[in-house]
């Protein structure tokens, strides 16, 4: 009697397990696949790893997959977490799923325009389960990084130190009225004696050319 009851319960549990699996629409799987490493980068090779991007950059998520069967699925979900008025909080940008075995996978996210400044993330799923989240942000380059005030001496190739604003010397031309005075002054002092004829000539034309 006991043996028969045990068999009935075993069959019942087996049927229940099968029914639950069928209702869930998923197969019971024990995969050895794992994400060994995942980084964000500015290039497809993953050599420029970063968590801070410029508005014109392409986002790359580089994933190293290990112990993975051929049908292992890895999905990247890109989200704009907080970009101010540019989009609603936690705005879904895109999601891509790849099927692969062992190896390095590269996910990228591009924009036709500039990325709004703010915080972002990419969620990485392994066979439908969230494995990890990589947070990053976008910010515009600092003003000092846009250009340099240093100059290069063409004679020796050395870089000169940044110069301060020059001090205006006494008598220097600082306005249109000063320019008129300077021209008159130079013309007045621009005479010379011709050694051949011994005459003093007015060099106003030549003198004004010195300005």
C-alpha positions in Angstrom: 0.0 0.0 0.0 2.8 2.4 1.0 4.8 1.6 -2.2 1.8 2.2 -4.4 1.1 5.6 -2.8 4.7 6.6 -3.2 4.6 5.7 -6.9 1.3 7.7 -7.4 2.9 10.8 -5.7 6.0 10.5 -7.8 4.0 10.4 -11.0 1.9 13.4 -9.8 5.1 15.4 -9.0 6.6 14.5 -12.4 3.4 15.7 -14.2 3.3 18.8 -12.1 6.9 19.7 -12.9 6.3 19.1 -16.6 3.1 21.2 -16.6 4.9 24.1 -14.9 7.8 24.0 -17.4 5.3 24.0 -20.2 3.3 26.9 -18.8 6.5 28.9 -18.3 7.5 28.3 -21.9 11.1 27.9 -20.9 13.4 24.9 -20.8 15.2 24.0 -17.6 18.9 24.6 -18.3 22.1 24.5 -16.3 24.5 26.4 -18.5 28.2 26.8 -17.5 28.4 30.1 -19.5 29.6 33.2 -17.7 30.7 36.7 -18.5 34.3 36.7 -17.5 34.7 40.5 -18.0 32.8 43.4 -19.3 34.1 47.0 -19.9 33.0 50.2 -21.6 35.3 51.7 -24.3 35.6 54.3 -26.9 36.8 51.9 -29.6 35.7 48.5 -30.9 38.9 46.8 -29.8 38.4 47.8 -26.2 41.8 49.5 -25.9 40.4 52.9 -24.7 38.3 51.8 -21.7 36.4 54.6 -20.0 33.3 55.5 -18.0 33.1 59.1 -19.3 32.3 59.8 -23.0 32.2 62.9 -25.1 28.9 63.9 -26.8 30.2 62.8 -30.2 31.6 59.4 -29.1 30.2 56.0 -29.9 29.6 53.8 -26.8 31.1 50.3 -26.9 30.5 47.5 -24.4 33.1 44.8 -24.7 32.1 41.4 -23.2 34.4 38.4 -22.6 32.3 35.2 -22.7 33.7 32.0 -21.1 32.6 28.3 -20.8 29.8 29.1 -23.2 27.9 26.6 -25.4 27.2 27.6 -29.0 23.7 28.8 -28.2 24.6 31.1 -25.4 22.7 34.4 -25.6 24.0 37.8 -24.4 21.9 40.9 -24.5 22.9 44.5 -24.1 20.2 47.0 -23.1 21.2 50.7 -23.3 19.4 53.3 -21.2 19.6 57.0 -20.7 19.2 57.2 -16.9 19.1 61.0 -16.4 19.8 63.5 -19.3 17.7 66.4 -18.0 15.1 67.7 -20.4 16.5 65.8 -23.4 14.5 62.6 -22.5 12.4 61.1 -19.8 14.2 59.3 -16.9 15.4 55.8 -17.7 14.7 56.2 -21.4 15.3 53.0 -23.4 17.8 53.7 -26.2 18.1 50.3 -27.7 18.7 46.6 -27.0 20.7 44.0 -29.0 21.0 40.2 -28.4 23.8 38.1 -29.7 24.1 34.3 -29.8 27.7 33.0 -29.4 30.1 30.6 -27.8 33.4 31.5 -26.0 34.9 34.7 -27.2 34.7 38.5 -27.1 31.5 40.2 -28.0 31.2 43.9 -28.9 28.1 45.9 -28.5 28.0 49.5 -29.8 25.6 52.5 -29.5 25.7 55.4 -31.9 23.8 58.7 -32.3 23.3 60.8 -35.5 23.6 63.9 -33.3 25.4 64.7 -30.1 24.6 62.7 -26.9 22.9 64.8 -24.2 25.1 65.2 -21.1 24.0 63.1 -18.2 24.1 59.5 -16.8 23.6 56.3 -18.8 23.9 52.6 -18.3 24.0 49.3 -20.2 22.5 46.2 -18.7 24.1 42.9 -19.7 21.9 39.8 -19.7 23.2 36.2 -20.0 20.6 33.7 -21.2 17.8 36.0 -20.2 19.1 36.7 -16.7 20.6 40.1 -15.7 24.3 39.5 -15.1 25.6 43.0 -14.5 25.1 46.7 -15.1 27.8 49.1 -16.4 27.2 52.8 -15.5 28.7 55.7 -17.4 28.1 59.3 -18.2 28.4 61.8 -21.0 30.0 65.2 -20.4 31.2 68.0 -22.7 35.0 68.6 -22.8 36.3 71.2 -20.4 36.9 74.7 -21.8 40.7 74.3 -21.3 40.7 71.1 -23.4 39.2 72.7 -26.4 42.4 74.4 -27.5 45.8 75.5 -26.3 47.2 79.0 -25.9 50.8 77.9 -26.4 52.8 78.7 -29.5 55.7 77.0 -31.3 58.9 78.8 -32.3 59.4 77.9 -36.0 63.2 78.5 -35.7 63.9 75.7 -33.2 60.6 73.8 -32.8 60.3 74.6 -29.1 57.0 75.4 -27.5 56.8 78.8 -26.0 55.1 79.4 -22.7 51.6 81.1 -22.9 52.0 84.9 -23.0 50.1 87.4 -21.0 48.3 90.4 -22.5 50.9 92.9 -23.5 51.1 96.2 -21.6 50.4 99.3 -23.8 53.5 101.4 -23.9 53.5 105.2 -23.6 52.6 106.8 -26.9 51.2 103.6 -28.4 48.2 103.8 -30.8 45.0 102.8 -28.9 42.3 104.7 -30.8 41.5 106.2 -34.2 42.5 109.7 -33.0 45.8 108.3 -31.8 46.4 106.8 -35.2 45.9 110.2 -36.9 48.3 111.8 -34.5 50.9 109.1 -35.0 50.7 109.6 -38.8 51.2 113.3 -38.5 54.1 112.8 -36.1 55.9 110.3 -38.4 55.3 112.5 -41.5 56.7 115.5 -39.6 59.8 113.6 -38.7 60.2 111.9 -42.1 62.4 114.4 -43.9 65.9 113.8 -45.1 68.7 115.5 -47.1 69.5 114.2 -50.5 73.3 114.0 -50.7 73.4 114.5 -54.4 71.5 117.7 -54.7 71.8 119.0 -51.2 68.1 119.6 -50.9 65.9 118.7 -47.9 63.0 116.6 -49.2 59.7 115.8 -47.5 59.4 112.0 -47.0 55.8 112.0 -45.9 54.8 109.2 -48.2 57.6 106.9 -47.1 57.1 107.9 -43.5 53.5 107.0 -43.4 54.4 103.6 -44.6 56.0 102.8 -41.3 52.6 102.5 -39.6 
